[in-house]
Structure formats: structure tokens, C-alpha cells
């Protein structure tokens, strides 16, 4: 089995449900009593897609929503997703769906609506990120720091492409990878 190791960064304003979405996906639970993470959290999960295991790792949840800052610090292709969380609170909605979708499209990202409370759309988000990482590793024109292993993690990397190349695009996204394989069996942790 091929293993892909990628990093994930969750960005957003305080109180939008970043930690709740991660806890819902990894722990399959929701808590009304999650303490604010104040910019620091760690999680790892594994998602199987066909014969590929995608390992997502993060050691931070940032209370910002500035994609420009992220792109300034990461000079390689990335999978971007904009998530409208808390769709269960429709009457308190702050950003119209069309505006959020247009913003996601303008930055080359995918748009999802979700509810960590009701477990709606959460799996689709993580599955789409994993599929985007698979797609990045399959494209020989993309240079990334994503590690790809054959067999178990810890074996010699088959593909460790970290190189500086300013001609490469910095964003990957768009509807071509969204929900393409959402019906596949996935597991976490």
C-alpha cells in the first residue's frame, strides 16, 4: 500500500468551530464544552482511498482566516478548502453561501458547508483534502514536500520532491477533486 504524508493547517476566526470539526472527524463526537485551543493543537488521522493511505498531520489550529499569509509562507502547491461551519445555525448566518463559494473559487479552493454539531459534511472535507493530496503526488509537474512511501511508513521515501521552483502554481483546487470518491470506504485513526 502506498502511504502519503501531508500536513494540514486549519485557519479561521475564533469560535467558528475549527476544533469541533477536527474532534468530530477524528473522535466521531461533538462536545459543547471544548475549551478554546488558542492557536495550538495536534492531530493525526489516516484515510484510506483505494490502495493509498493518506496520513494528515497538524500541530496547529490558527485563529486567522488569511490565505495570503499562508501562501506567503508556503511556496508549493496546496489543497485549499473554505468551510462554512455551523449550517445548523442558519438564522445566524453571517456570510451568504454564494459569497463564500465565490471567495473559495477566487482563491482556487473548494467550498463546503458543514455542521460539526450535526455531523454534516465533515467527512467530505477531510476526504477531499486527502484526495487532493493524492492528486498532487500523481502529477509529475508538481513539486511538493509531500512524502510518498511504498509499504509501511518509515520505509524509504519513494517520492520526496522538495525543490524550490517559483514557476509552479501555489494553489490546487477546483471542482475536479471535490466529492469525486465520497462514497468510498474511509477510516480514521
C-alpha positions as CSV (number, residue, x, y, z in Angstrom):
1,X,0.0,0.0,0.0
2,X,1.2,3.5,-0.9
3,X,1.3,6.0,2.0
4,X,1.2,9.7,1.5
5,X,2.1,12.0,4.4
6,X,0.8,15.6,4.2
7,X,0.4,18.5,6.6
8,X,-2.9,20.2,7.3
9,X,-3.5,23.7,8.6
10,X,-6.9,24.7,9.9
11,X,-7.4,28.5,9.7
12,X,-10.3,30.6,10.9
13,X,-11.6,33.2,13.3
14,X,-12.1,32.4,17.0
15,X,-15.3,30.5,17.7
16,X,-16.0,29.2,14.2
17,X,-15.7,25.6,15.1
18,X,-12.2,24.6,13.9
19,X,-11.5,22.3,16.9
20,X,-15.1,21.0,16.8
21,X,-14.7,19.9,13.2
22,X,-11.4,18.1,13.9
23,X,-12.8,16.4,17.0
24,X,-16.0,15.4,15.1
25,X,-13.9,13.8,12.3
26,X,-11.2,12.2,14.4
27,X,-13.2,11.3,17.5
28,X,-16.7,10.9,15.9
29,X,-18.1,13.0,18.7
30,X,-19.2,16.5,19.5
31,X,-18.8,18.4,22.8
32,X,-20.4,21.7,23.7
33,X,-17.7,22.1,26.3
34,X,-14.5,22.2,24.2
35,X,-12.0,24.8,25.6
36,X,-10.6,27.3,23.1
37,X,-7.3,25.9,21.7
38,X,-5.7,29.4,21.5
39,X,-3.7,28.6,18.4
40,X,-2.2,25.2,19.4
41,X,-3.5,21.7,18.8
42,X,-2.2,18.5,17.4
43,X,-3.9,15.8,15.4
44,X,-3.1,12.9,13.1
45,X,-5.5,10.9,11.1
46,X,-5.3,8.3,8.3
47,X,-7.7,8.0,5.4
48,X,-7.6,5.0,3.0
49,X,-8.5,5.7,-0.6
50,X,-8.3,2.6,-2.8
51,X,-4.7,1.3,-2.4
52,X,-3.4,4.6,-0.9
53,X,-3.3,5.6,2.8
54,X,-3.2,9.4,3.3
55,X,-1.8,10.5,6.7
56,X,-2.8,14.0,7.6
57,X,-0.8,15.7,10.4
58,X,-1.3,19.0,12.1
59,X,0.3,20.6,15.1
60,X,-1.6,23.9,14.9
61,X,-5.1,25.4,14.5
62,X,-4.7,29.1,13.7
63,X,-7.3,31.7,14.7
64,X,-6.9,33.6,11.5
65,X,-8.6,33.5,8.1
66,X,-5.9,34.9,5.9
67,X,-5.0,32.7,3.0
68,X,-2.5,35.3,1.8
69,X,-0.3,34.8,4.9
70,X,-0.4,31.0,4.4
71,X,0.7,31.3,0.8
72,X,3.4,33.8,1.7
73,X,5.0,31.1,4.0
74,X,4.3,28.0,1.9
75,X,5.9,28.2,-1.6
76,X,4.4,25.0,-3.0
77,X,1.1,23.7,-4.3
78,X,-1.6,23.1,-1.7
79,X,-5.1,21.9,-1.4
80,X,-7.4,24.7,-0.1
81,X,-10.9,24.3,1.3
82,X,-13.2,27.0,2.6
83,X,-15.7,25.7,5.1
84,X,-18.9,27.3,6.2
85,X,-19.4,25.6,9.5
86,X,-22.4,25.7,11.8
87,X,-25.0,25.4,9.0
88,X,-27.3,24.2,11.7
89,X,-27.5,27.9,12.8
90,X,-28.9,29.1,9.5
91,X,-30.8,32.0,11.1
92,X,-27.5,33.4,12.5
93,X,-25.6,33.1,9.2
94,X,-23.0,35.9,8.6
95,X,-21.8,35.1,5.1
96,X,-24.2,34.2,2.3
97,X,-23.5,30.9,0.6
98,X,-22.9,32.5,-2.8
99,X,-20.3,34.9,-1.4
100,X,-18.5,32.1,0.3
101,X,-18.5,30.0,-2.8
102,X,-17.2,32.9,-4.9
103,X,-14.4,33.5,-2.4
104,X,-13.4,29.9,-2.5
105,X,-13.3,29.9,-6.3
106,X,-11.3,33.1,-6.4
107,X,-8.5,31.5,-4.3
108,X,-8.6,28.2,-6.2
109,X,-10.2,26.4,-3.3
110,X,-13.1,24.1,-2.7
111,X,-16.2,25.2,-0.8
112,X,-18.0,23.1,1.8
113,X,-20.9,23.7,4.2
114,X,-20.8,21.7,7.4
115,X,-22.1,21.2,10.9
116,X,-19.8,19.7,13.4
117,X,-22.8,19.5,15.8
118,X,-24.9,17.5,13.4
119,X,-22.0,15.7,11.7
120,X,-22.9,17.1,8.3
121,X,-20.2,17.5,5.6
122,X,-17.3,16.9,7.9
123,X,-16.1,13.6,6.3
124,X,-16.4,15.2,2.8
125,X,-13.9,17.9,3.8
126,X,-11.2,15.6,5.1
127,X,-11.8,13.1,2.2
128,X,-11.4,15.9,-0.4
129,X,-8.2,17.1,1.2
130,X,-6.8,13.6,1.1
131,X,-7.9,13.1,-2.5
132,X,-6.3,16.5,-3.4
133,X,-3.0,15.3,-1.9
134,X,-3.2,12.1,-3.8
135,X,-3.8,14.1,-7.0
136,X,-0.8,16.3,-6.2
137,X,1.5,13.4,-5.8
138,X,0.3,11.8,-9.1
139,X,1.1,15.0,-11.1
140,X,4.8,14.9,-12.1
141,X,4.7,18.6,-12.8
142,X,4.0,19.4,-9.2
143,X,7.0,19.7,-6.8
144,X,6.0,19.3,-3.2
145,X,7.4,18.3,0.2
146,X,4.7,15.6,0.4
147,X,6.3,12.2,1.3
148,X,5.2,9.1,-0.5
149,X,6.1,5.6,0.7
150,X,5.5,2.1,-0.6
151,X,4.6,-0.3,2.1
152,X,4.6,0.9,5.7
153,X,5.5,4.5,6.8
154,X,9.1,4.6,7.8
155,X,10.3,2.8,4.7
156,X,12.5,4.8,2.3
157,X,10.6,7.6,0.7
158,X,9.7,6.9,-3.0
159,X,9.0,10.5,-3.7
160,X,10.3,13.4,-1.7
161,X,10.1,16.2,-4.1
162,X,11.0,19.3,-2.1
163,X,12.6,21.8,-4.5
164,X,12.2,25.5,-4.9
165,X,10.6,26.4,-8.2
166,X,8.9,29.8,-8.4
167,X,7.2,28.9,-11.7
168,X,4.9,26.3,-10.1
169,X,1.4,27.3,-9.1
170,X,0.9,27.8,-5.4
171,X,-2.7,26.6,-5.2
172,X,-4.6,23.5,-6.3
173,X,-8.3,23.3,-6.2
174,X,-11.5,23.5,-8.1
175,X,-14.4,21.1,-8.5
176,X,-12.4,18.5,-10.3
177,X,-11.3,16.8,-7.0
178,X,-14.4,17.6,-4.8
179,X,-16.5,14.7,-3.8
180,X,-15.2,12.5,-6.7
181,X,-14.9,9.5,-4.5
182,X,-17.0,10.4,-1.5
183,X,-18.8,7.1,-1.5
184,X,-15.5,5.1,-0.9
185,X,-14.9,3.4,2.4
186,X,-12.7,5.7,4.6
187,X,-11.4,5.2,8.1
188,X,-9.7,7.4,10.5
189,X,-7.1,6.9,13.2
